[in-house]
Amino acid sequence: MRYIALAADYDGTLAAHGAIDEQTEAALVRLKSSGRRLIMVTGRELDELLQVCPQVGLFDCVVAENGGLIYDPKIREISLLADPPPREFVDRLTGRGVLPLGVGRVIVATWEPHQQAVVETIREMGLELQVIFNKQAVMILPSGVNKASGLREALRRLGLSPRNVVSVGDAENDHAMLRLTECGVAVANAIDSLKEHADWTASAPRGAGVCQLVDRLLDDDLASLEPMLTRHQIPLGRDREDEEETVRFPPFGLNILIAGTSGSGKSTLVTGVLERLAERGYQACIVDPEGDYTTFPGAIVLGGAEAPPPLDEVEDVLDHPDETVVVNLIGLSMPHRPEFFEGLMPRLQELRARTCRPHWVVIDEAHHLLPRERHPTTLPLDLRGALFITVHPESVAPEVLATVEEVWAVGEAPGETLARFAASIGAPPPRCEGDETLAPGECLVWSRRPGAGPPRVVRSLPARSERRRHSRKYAIGELEPRLCFYFRGPDGRLNLRAQNLWMFLQIGEGVDEETWLHHLRNGDYASWFRGALKDQGLADEARAIADRVGSDAAEGRAALRAAVARHYMLPT
């Protein structure tokens, strides 16, 4: 299941003329029976809502007053999410003739055309309040409070992620809620701007439109809407043959195998992908036999050299939707790692059944954890959202490989890597033009999904954490000799090696002007920045300096030093 909860607006969406009809109520009951959660998100004051909505007990949570408070129908508990405006504000509005004027626990509300009086009063009193429109309604709330902020807090309390929620609404104040959730739906009577930004618009209005959405949820978990959800796709990189095309992959339900020789950049590629997934709110559980991902930004690392992580701790961390966990198995001997993994997988499956998370299970050294000779009985063959990483695809259990829909090959002979994968599952190998060793950061992507074209080389987006680590190495570390810069001069008489940027600048200050200008005009500095340091931006600046300074070595040295300092932190 991808969608575990429905978040729905009340007036104009669930309700017509203030009431939920029988057909809509029946649809909500059917949705609840499927194990999903129901959340109402409304701009109404809570007391008023409780008077007009006898079905409130159907909902797991109610976000009322446009995000100002949360109501738990089971225990009838109210939680304010912000402070109400001061009483003097209400008095001044009343004094200006702003009527009718509703005063809730957090919200103050009126109707058009009183918005000008409201704005002037806020300005006169110097209050940090915002005005939100809902068709003709004018709502005044503390800054930052809206349906999205209230829904986010409600989901936190329920232990759910916005990435597993579909929302539905009809008016201006529903925009933020639809943007927050994985799928945003407008009913047919919605305002035009909401329809334009919604992922899908029902053909029926109000409750009948909600019934259409419920039917789709129960029919295929909105799989039929997947082609419309391109806003969530994750960028992998750019097609090497067409730099204008960004290659993306869906953030849910895909099984990917990353394979290649040792030292070919598999962990760097995975780190970049996981960074982009985390930025968009997708949770990952990284099973890390060798401790390669213990520095992943923001992750909670469990286990170490002394002992493996307790399974209960893994589950406790993953109960929080915003947390990524690294399960470090380096404290286990290799023969015991598959056994630990077999104990972990049922826990992850139970958590997924309850919360639809973690969204991704990353299995490094898959040939050790899911070996061909040990037929894995604990890995469900309908597992989706898995990232398998291996040096030896032919050594991974074929039942597991058969679930893979995309293969990303890196390093040497990527075509041969794809062929070994294909042979392992009894499929014909893809047709690849050439089989050259890929450059760092490149991968050969083969999609096995229907309608996909032949494999293509993709220049992956760099991982930011890897870039930070490498930036320090380039600035003050020790580059291997083949990556160093060598000041040789126009006639090759010199052989001065700079093993990092700091030494490059120091030596550059000391060599004669003829040598320094020779390398600048030749484009040697730009070539080094681009080739060895993988810094296209600095290379572009070096070329611009060469075009600008002419024969003024002093100006060129100062300009290049300033350019390097903008990109890297150097010793003083």
C-alpha positions as CSV (number, residue, x, y, z in Angstrom):
1,M,0.0,0.0,0.0
2,R,1.2,3.5,-0.9
3,Y,-1.6,5.6,0.5
4,I,-2.4,4.9,4.1
5,A,-4.4,8.1,4.8
6,L,-6.9,10.4,3.2
7,A,-6.9,14.1,4.4
8,A,-10.1,15.8,3.3
9,D,-11.5,19.3,3.5
10,Y,-15.0,19.6,4.9
11,D,-17.2,22.4,3.3
12,G,-17.4,22.0,-0.4
13,T,-15.5,18.8,-0.4
14,L,-16.9,16.2,2.1
15,A,-19.9,18.3,2.8
16,A,-22.6,20.0,0.7
17,H,-24.6,22.8,2.5
18,G,-22.7,21.9,5.7
19,A,-23.6,18.2,5.8
20,I,-22.0,14.9,4.7
21,D,-24.5,12.8,2.6
22,E,-25.2,9.1,3.0
23,Q,-23.2,8.0,-0.1
24,T,-20.1,9.9,1.1
25,E,-20.4,8.6,4.6
26,A,-20.6,5.0,3.2
27,A,-17.5,5.6,1.1
28,L,-15.6,6.8,4.2
29,V,-16.6,3.7,6.1
30,R,-15.4,1.5,3.2
31,L,-12.1,3.3,3.2
32,K,-11.7,2.9,7.0
33,S,-12.4,-0.8,6.6
34,S,-9.4,-1.1,4.3
35,G,-7.1,-0.2,7.2
36,R,-6.5,3.4,6.1
37,R,-6.8,6.5,8.2
38,L,-9.1,9.4,7.8
39,I,-8.2,13.0,8.7
40,M,-10.5,16.0,8.4
41,V,-8.8,19.3,7.7
42,T,-11.2,22.2,7.9
43,G,-11.3,26.0,8.3
44,R,-14.4,25.7,10.5
45,E,-14.3,26.5,14.2
46,L,-14.4,23.3,16.2
47,D,-17.5,23.9,18.2
48,E,-19.5,24.8,15.0
49,L,-18.1,21.6,13.3
50,L,-19.2,19.4,16.1
51,Q,-22.7,20.7,15.8
52,V,-23.1,20.1,12.1
53,C,-21.0,16.9,11.6
54,P,-22.3,13.8,13.5
55,Q,-19.8,11.6,11.5
56,V,-16.8,13.2,13.2
57,G,-16.2,9.9,15.1
58,L,-15.2,8.3,11.7
59,F,-12.0,10.4,11.6
60,D,-8.8,9.5,13.3
61,C,-8.0,13.1,13.7
62,V,-9.5,16.5,13.0
63,V,-7.4,19.6,12.1
64,A,-9.8,22.5,12.6
65,E,-9.6,26.3,12.4
66,N,-7.4,26.1,9.3
67,G,-4.5,24.4,11.1
68,G,-5.0,26.2,14.4
69,L,-5.9,23.2,16.5
70,I,-6.1,19.4,16.5
71,Y,-9.1,17.4,17.9
72,D,-8.9,13.7,18.7
73,P,-12.5,12.4,18.4
74,K,-11.8,9.2,20.4
75,I,-10.8,10.9,23.6
76,R,-12.3,14.3,22.8
77,E,-9.0,16.1,23.4
78,I,-8.2,19.5,21.9
79,S,-4.6,20.6,21.3
80,L,-4.0,24.2,20.3
81,L,-1.2,24.6,17.8
82,A,-0.8,28.4,18.1
83,D,-1.8,31.3,20.4
84,P,-5.0,33.2,19.6
85,P,-4.8,36.8,18.5
86,P,-5.2,39.3,21.4
87,R,-8.6,40.2,22.6
88,E,-7.9,43.9,21.7
89,F,-7.7,42.8,18.1
90,V,-11.2,41.4,18.1
91,D,-12.5,44.5,19.9
92,R,-11.0,46.8,17.3
93,L,-12.5,44.8,14.5
94,T,-15.9,45.0,16.2
95,G,-15.4,48.7,16.6
96,R,-14.8,49.1,12.9
97,G,-18.1,47.4,12.1
98,V,-16.5,44.1,11.0
99,L,-19.6,41.8,11.3
100,P,-20.3,38.9,11.3
101,L,-17.1,38.1,13.3
102,G,-16.3,34.5,14.4
103,V,-13.9,34.0,17.2
104,G,-12.5,30.5,17.7
105,R,-9.8,29.1,19.9
106,V,-7.1,30.3,17.5
107,I,-8.9,31.6,14.4
108,V,-10.7,34.9,13.9
109,A,-13.0,34.9,10.8
110,T,-15.2,37.2,8.9
111,W,-16.4,37.7,5.3
112,E,-15.6,39.8,2.3
113,P,-15.6,42.9,1.9
114,H,-14.0,43.3,5.4
115,Q,-10.5,42.2,4.4
116,Q,-9.3,45.8,4.1
117,A,-10.4,46.7,7.6
118,V,-8.7,43.5,8.9
119,V,-5.4,44.3,7.2
120,E,-5.4,47.9,8.4
121,T,-6.1,46.7,12.0
122,I,-3.2,44.2,11.8
123,R,-0.9,46.9,10.5
124,E,-2.0,49.5,13.2
125,M,-1.5,47.0,16.0
126,G,1.8,45.7,14.6
127,L,0.7,42.1,14.9
128,E,2.3,39.1,13.2
129,L,-0.9,37.7,11.8
130,Q,-1.8,36.5,8.3
131,V,-5.0,36.7,6.3
132,I,-6.1,33.6,4.4
133,F,-9.0,33.6,1.9
134,N,-11.5,30.7,1.5
135,K,-13.8,31.7,-1.3
136,Q,-15.7,34.7,0.3
137,A,-14.5,33.9,3.9
138,V,-11.6,35.9,5.4
139,M,-9.6,34.0,8.0
140,I,-7.1,35.6,10.4
141,L,-4.4,33.3,11.9
142,P,-1.0,33.5,13.4
143,S,1.8,33.6,10.9
144,G,2.8,30.2,9.5
145,V,-0.4,28.5,10.5
146,N,-2.3,26.9,7.7
147,K,-3.8,23.6,6.7
148,A,-0.4,22.1,5.8
149,S,1.2,23.0,9.2
150,G,-1.8,21.5,11.0
151,L,-1.9,18.4,8.9
152,R,1.9,17.9,9.3
153,E,1.5,17.9,13.1
154,A,-1.5,15.5,12.9
155,L,0.5,13.1,10.8
156,R,3.4,13.3,13.3
157,R,1.1,12.3,16.1
158,L,-0.3,9.4,14.1
159,G,3.2,8.3,13.1
160,L,2.5,8.8,9.4
161,S,4.4,10.5,6.5
162,P,2.9,13.1,4.1
163,R,4.5,10.8,1.4
164,N,1.7,8.3,2.1
165,V,-1.2,10.7,2.2
166,V,-3.7,11.8,-0.5
167,S,-5.5,15.0,0.2
168,V,-8.6,16.5,-1.4
169,G,-10.1,20.0,-1.3
170,D,-11.9,22.7,-3.2
171,A,-10.7,26.2,-2.2
172,E,-7.8,28.7,-1.8
173,N,-6.9,27.5,1.7
174,D,-6.4,24.0,0.4
175,H,-3.4,24.8,-1.8
176,A,-0.8,24.2,1.0
177,M,-2.4,20.9,2.0
178,L,-2.4,19.6,-1.6
179,R,1.3,20.6,-2.0
180,L,2.3,18.9,1.2
181,T,0.8,15.5,0.4
182,E,2.0,12.8,-2.1
183,C,-1.1,13.2,-4.2
184,G,-3.4,16.3,-4.2
185,V,-6.9,16.0,-5.6
186,A,-9.5,18.7,-6.4
187,V,-13.2,18.0,-6.6
188,A,-15.1,19.2,-9.7
189,N,-16.5,22.3,-7.9
190,A,-13.0,23.5,-6.9
191,I,-11.7,26.9,-7.9
192,D,-9.7,26.9,-11.1
193,S,-6.3,27.7,-9.5
194,L,-6.6,24.6,-7.3
195,K,-7.6,22.4,-10.2
196,E,-4.5,23.7,-12.1
197,H,-2.2,22.7,-9.3
198,A,-3.9,19.4,-8.3
199,D,-2.4,16.1,-9.5
200,W,-5.9,14.9,-10.4
201,T,-9.4,16.5,-10.6
202,A,-12.5,14.3,-9.9
203,S,-15.2,14.6,-12.5
204,A,-17.9,14.9,-9.8
205,P,-18.4,17.7,-7.2
206,R,-18.2,17.6,-3.4
207,G,-19.0,14.3,-1.8
208,A,-19.5,12.5,-5.1
209,G,-16.0,13.5,-6.1
210,V,-14.7,12.2,-2.8
211,C,-16.5,8.9,-3.5
212,Q,-14.7,8.7,-6.9
213,L,-11.4,9.2,-5.1
214,V,-12.2,6.5,-2.5
215,D,-13.1,4.1,-5.3
216,R,-9.8,4.6,-7.0
217,L,-7.9,4.2,-3.7
218,L,-9.7,0.9,-3.0
219,D,-9.3,-0.3,-6.6
220,D,-5.6,0.2,-7.3
221,D,-4.2,2.4,-4.5
222,L,-4.1,5.2,-7.1
223,A,-1.6,3.3,-9.3
224,S,-3.6,4.6,-12.3
225,L,-2.6,8.2,-11.3
226,E,1.1,7.4,-11.2
227,P,1.8,9.0,-14.6
228,M,0.4,12.3,-13.3
229,L,2.7,12.4,-10.2
230,T,5.8,13.4,-12.0
231,R,6.4,16.3,-9.5
232,H,7.8,13.7,-7.1
233,Q,10.2,11.9,-9.4
234,I,13.8,11.8,-8.2
235,P,16.6,13.1,-10.5
236,L,19.4,10.7,-11.2
237,G,21.4,12.8,-13.6
238,R,21.7,13.8,-17.2
239,D,21.8,11.7,-20.3
240,R,25.3,11.7,-21.6
241,E,24.1,12.0,-25.2
242,D,21.6,14.7,-24.5
243,E,22.7,17.0,-21.6
244,E,19.3,18.8,-21.7
245,E,17.4,15.7,-20.6
246,T,17.3,14.9,-16.9
247,V,16.9,11.2,-16.2
248,R,14.5,10.5,-13.3
249,F,13.1,7.6,-11.5
250,P,9.8,7.2,-9.4
251,P,10.2,7.5,-5.7
252,F,8.0,4.6,-4.8
253,G,7.6,1.0,-5.6
254,L,10.7,0.5,-7.8
255,N,13.4,-2.2,-7.2
256,I,16.9,-1.1,-8.4
257,L,20.1,-3.0,-8.6
258,I,23.4,-1.0,-8.6
259,A,26.3,-3.2,-9.7
260,G,29.9,-2.6,-10.6
261,T,33.5,-3.3,-9.7
262,S,35.1,-2.3,-6.4
263,G,36.0,1.3,-6.2
264,S,33.7,2.2,-9.1
265,G,31.6,4.7,-7.2
266,K,28.6,2.6,-6.1
267,S,28.5,4.1,-2.6
268,T,28.9,7.7,-4.0
269,L,26.0,7.1,-6.4
270,V,23.8,5.6,-3.7
271,T,24.6,8.5,-1.3
272,G,23.5,11.1,-3.9
273,V,20.3,9.2,-4.5
274,L,19.5,8.8,-0.8
275,E,20.2,12.5,-0.2
276,R,17.6,13.5,-2.8
277,L,15.1,11.0,-1.4
278,A,15.6,12.3,2.1
279,E,15.2,15.9,0.9
280,R,11.8,15.0,-0.4
281,G,10.7,13.3,2.7
282,Y,11.1,9.6,1.8
283,Q,12.4,7.4,4.6
284,A,15.1,4.8,4.1
285,C,16.5,1.9,6.1
286,I,20.1,1.3,5.0
287,V,21.4,-2.2,5.8
288,D,25.2,-1.5,5.8
289,P,27.4,-4.6,6.3
290,E,30.7,-2.8,5.9
291,G,30.0,0.6,7.6
292,D,30.1,2.5,4.3
293,Y,27.2,4.7,5.1
294,T,27.8,5.7,8.7
295,T,28.5,9.3,7.8
296,F,25.3,9.7,5.8
297,P,24.0,13.2,6.7
298,G,21.3,13.2,9.3
299,A,21.0,9.5,9.6
300,I,20.8,7.7,13.0
301,V,23.5,4.9,13.0
302,L,22.7,1.8,15.0
303,G,25.4,-0.8,15.6
304,G,29.1,-0.7,15.4
305,A,32.3,-2.6,15.6
306,E,31.4,-3.9,19.1
307,A,27.9,-5.2,18.5
308,P,25.1,-5.3,16.0
309,P,22.1,-3.1,16.6
310,P,19.2,-4.4,18.6
311,L,16.2,-5.0,16.3
312,D,13.9,-3.2,18.6
313,E,16.0,0.0,18.3
314,V,15.8,-0.2,14.5
315,E,12.0,-0.4,14.7
316,D,11.8,2.4,17.3
317,V,13.8,4.8,15.1
318,L,11.8,4.0,12.0
319,D,8.6,4.7,13.8
320,H,9.5,8.4,13.3
321,P,8.8,9.2,9.7
322,D,11.5,11.8,9.3
323,E,14.4,9.6,10.5
324,T,16.7,7.6,8.2
325,V,18.5,4.7,9.9
326,V,21.7,3.0,9.1
327,V,21.9,-0.6,10.3
328,N,25.6,-1.1,10.7
329,L,26.5,-4.8,10.7
330,I,30.3,-4.4,10.8
331,G,30.3,-5.9,14.3
332,L,28.9,-9.2,12.9
333,S,31.1,-11.8,11.3
334,M,30.2,-12.4,7.6
335,P,28.5,-15.8,8.2
336,H,26.1,-14.2,10.8
337,R,25.0,-11.3,8.6
338,P,22.4,-13.1,6.5
339,E,20.9,-14.5,9.7
340,F,20.6,-11.0,11.2
341,F,19.1,-9.8,8.0
342,E,16.5,-12.6,8.0
343,G,15.5,-11.4,11.5
344,L,15.3,-7.8,10.4
345,M,13.1,-8.2,7.3
346,P,9.9,-9.4,9.0
347,R,10.2,-6.3,11.3
348,L,10.4,-4.0,8.3
349,Q,7.5,-5.8,6.6
350,E,5.3,-5.4,9.7
351,L,6.2,-1.7,9.9
352,R,5.4,-1.2,6.2
353,A,2.0,-3.0,6.7
354,R,1.2,-0.5,9.5
355,T,2.7,2.7,8.2
356,C,3.8,2.1,4.5
357,R,7.3,2.9,5.6
358,P,10.3,2.8,5.3
359,H,9.8,3.9,1.7
360,W,13.1,2.4,0.7
361,V,15.1,-0.6,2.0
362,V,18.8,-0.3,0.9
363,I,20.7,-3.5,1.0
364,D,24.4,-3.1,0.5
365,E,26.6,-6.2,-0.2
366,A,23.5,-7.9,-1.4
367,H,25.6,-10.9,-2.6
368,H,26.4,-11.5,1.1
369,L,23.0,-10.9,2.6
370,L,21.0,-12.5,-0.1
371,P,23.4,-15.1,-1.6
372,R,22.5,-17.4,-4.4
373,E,23.2,-20.5,-2.4
374,R,21.1,-19.5,0.5
375,H,17.5,-19.3,-0.8
376,P,16.1,-16.4,1.1
377,T,12.8,-17.2,2.7
378,T,12.3,-14.0,4.6
379,L,12.6,-11.6,1.7
380,P,9.0,-11.3,0.3
381,L,9.1,-11.5,-3.5
382,D,6.5,-8.7,-3.6
383,L,8.9,-6.3,-1.8
384,R,8.9,-2.9,-3.5
385,G,11.1,0.1,-3.0
386,A,14.4,-1.8,-2.6
387,L,17.9,-0.8,-3.6
388,F,20.3,-3.7,-4.0
389,I,24.0,-3.0,-4.2
390,T,26.6,-5.6,-5.2
391,V,29.9,-6.3,-6.9
392,H,28.7,-9.7,-8.1
393,P,25.1,-9.6,-9.4
394,E,25.4,-13.3,-10.5
395,S,26.0,-14.2,-6.8
396,V,22.6,-12.7,-5.6
397,A,19.7,-15.1,-5.3
398,P,17.9,-15.2,-8.7
399,E,14.5,-14.9,-7.0
400,V,15.6,-11.5,-5.7
401,L,17.1,-10.4,-9.0
402,A,13.9,-11.3,-10.8
403,T,12.1,-8.4,-8.8
404,V,14.6,-5.8,-10.2
405,E,13.1,-3.3,-12.7
406,E,16.2,-1.1,-13.2
407,V,19.9,-1.9,-13.3
408,W,22.5,0.8,-12.9
409,A,26.0,-0.5,-13.8
410,V,29.1,1.5,-12.9
411,G,32.8,1.2,-13.4
412,E,34.5,-1.2,-15.8
413,A,32.7,-3.2,-18.5
414,P,29.2,-2.1,-17.6
415,G,27.7,-4.0,-20.5
416,E,29.2,-7.2,-19.2
417,T,27.7,-6.4,-15.8
418,L,24.2,-6.1,-17.4
419,A,24.8,-9.4,-19.3
420,R,25.7,-11.2,-16.0
421,F,22.6,-9.9,-14.4
422,A,20.5,-11.0,-17.4
423,A,22.0,-14.5,-17.4
424,S,21.2,-14.9,-13.7
425,I,17.5,-14.4,-14.3
426,G,17.4,-16.3,-17.7
427,A,16.7,-13.2,-19.7
428,P,18.4,-12.0,-22.9
429,P,21.0,-9.3,-22.3
430,P,20.3,-5.8,-23.5
431,R,22.0,-4.5,-26.6
432,C,24.8,-2.1,-25.6
433,E,26.9,-0.1,-28.0
434,G,30.5,-0.6,-26.8
435,D,31.5,-1.6,-23.3
436,E,34.0,1.1,-22.3
437,T,34.9,1.8,-18.7
438,L,32.6,4.5,-17.4
439,A,33.9,7.8,-16.1
440,P,33.5,8.6,-12.4
441,G,29.9,9.6,-11.7
442,E,28.6,7.8,-14.8
443,C,26.3,4.8,-14.8
444,L,24.7,2.7,-17.5
445,V,21.0,2.6,-16.8
446,W,18.9,-0.3,-18.1
447,S,15.2,-0.1,-17.4
448,R,13.3,-3.3,-17.7
449,R,9.9,-1.6,-17.4
450,P,7.5,-1.9,-20.4
451,G,8.2,0.7,-23.1
452,A,11.7,1.6,-21.9
453,G,14.4,2.1,-24.5
454,P,17.9,0.6,-24.7
455,P,20.4,1.2,-21.9
456,R,21.9,4.7,-21.8
457,V,24.8,6.3,-20.0
458,V,23.7,8.8,-17.3
459,R,26.0,11.4,-15.7
460,S,24.7,11.2,-12.1
461,L,24.2,14.3,-10.0
462,P,27.0,14.5,-7.3
463,A,26.3,13.7,-3.7
464,R,26.6,16.8,-1.6
465,S,28.2,15.0,1.3
466,E,30.7,13.4,-1.0
467,R,31.5,16.8,-2.4
468,R,32.1,18.2,1.0
469,R,34.4,15.3,1.9
470,H,36.3,15.7,-1.4
471,S,36.4,19.5,-1.1
472,R,38.6,19.1,2.0
473,K,40.8,16.6,0.2
474,Y,41.3,18.9,-2.7
475,A,42.0,22.0,-0.5
476,I,44.5,20.6,2.0
477,G,44.7,16.8,1.4
478,E,47.2,14.7,-0.5
479,L,46.1,13.9,-4.0
480,E,47.6,10.9,-5.7
481,P,50.5,11.9,-8.1
482,R,48.4,11.4,-11.3
483,L,45.9,14.0,-10.0
484,C,48.4,16.6,-8.9
485,F,49.1,19.8,-10.8
486,Y,52.7,20.1,-12.2
487,F,54.2,23.5,-12.9
488,R,56.6,22.7,-15.8
489,G,56.9,26.0,-17.7
490,P,56.9,26.7,-21.5
491,D,60.0,24.6,-22.2
492,G,59.4,21.8,-19.6
493,R,62.4,22.7,-17.4
494,L,60.4,22.7,-14.2
495,N,58.6,19.8,-12.3
496,L,57.0,21.4,-9.3
497,R,54.2,19.3,-7.9
498,A,51.1,20.7,-6.2
499,Q,49.3,18.0,-4.3
500,N,46.4,20.2,-3.3
501,L,44.9,23.6,-3.9
502,W,46.7,25.3,-1.1
503,M,50.1,24.1,-2.4
504,F,49.0,25.1,-5.9
505,L,48.5,28.6,-4.8
506,Q,51.7,28.7,-2.8
507,I,53.8,27.4,-5.7
508,G,51.9,29.6,-8.1
509,E,53.0,32.7,-6.1
510,G,56.6,31.7,-6.3
511,V,57.1,30.6,-9.9
512,D,58.2,33.2,-12.5
513,E,55.6,35.1,-14.4
514,E,56.4,33.4,-17.7
515,T,55.7,30.0,-16.3
516,W,52.5,31.1,-14.5
517,L,51.1,32.8,-17.6
518,H,52.1,29.9,-19.8
519,H,49.9,27.5,-17.9
520,L,47.0,30.1,-17.6
521,R,47.0,30.8,-21.4
522,N,47.3,27.1,-22.2
523,G,44.2,26.4,-20.2
524,D,46.1,24.0,-17.9
525,Y,44.6,25.4,-14.7
526,A,41.1,25.1,-16.1
527,S,41.8,21.6,-17.3
528,W,43.1,20.6,-13.8
529,F,40.1,22.0,-12.0
530,R,37.7,20.3,-14.4
531,G,39.5,16.9,-14.7
532,A,41.2,16.2,-11.4
533,L,39.0,18.3,-9.1
534,K,35.7,17.7,-11.0
535,D,34.9,21.4,-10.5
536,Q,33.4,22.8,-13.7
537,G,32.5,26.1,-12.1
538,L,36.1,26.9,-11.0
539,A,37.3,25.8,-14.5
540,D,35.0,28.3,-16.1
541,E,36.3,31.0,-13.9
542,A,39.9,30.2,-14.7
543,R,39.1,30.4,-18.5
544,A,37.4,33.8,-17.9
545,I,40.5,35.0,-16.0
546,A,42.8,34.0,-18.9
547,D,40.6,35.9,-21.3
548,R,40.5,39.0,-19.1
549,V,44.0,39.6,-17.6
550,G,46.2,39.2,-20.8
551,S,49.8,39.5,-19.7
552,D,49.2,40.9,-16.2
553,A,50.5,38.0,-14.0
554,A,49.9,39.9,-10.7
555,E,46.2,40.5,-11.6
556,G,45.8,37.0,-12.8
557,R,47.3,35.4,-9.6
558,A,45.1,37.6,-7.4
559,A,41.9,36.8,-9.4
560,L,42.6,33.1,-9.4
561,R,43.3,33.0,-5.7
562,A,40.0,34.8,-5.1
563,A,38.2,32.3,-7.3
564,V,39.7,29.3,-5.4
565,A,38.8,30.9,-2.1
566,R,35.2,31.3,-3.2
567,H,34.9,27.6,-3.8
568,Y,37.1,26.1,-1.0
569,M,38.0,26.9,2.6
570,L,41.8,27.2,2.7
571,P,44.3,27.7,5.6
572,T,45.0,31.3,6.4
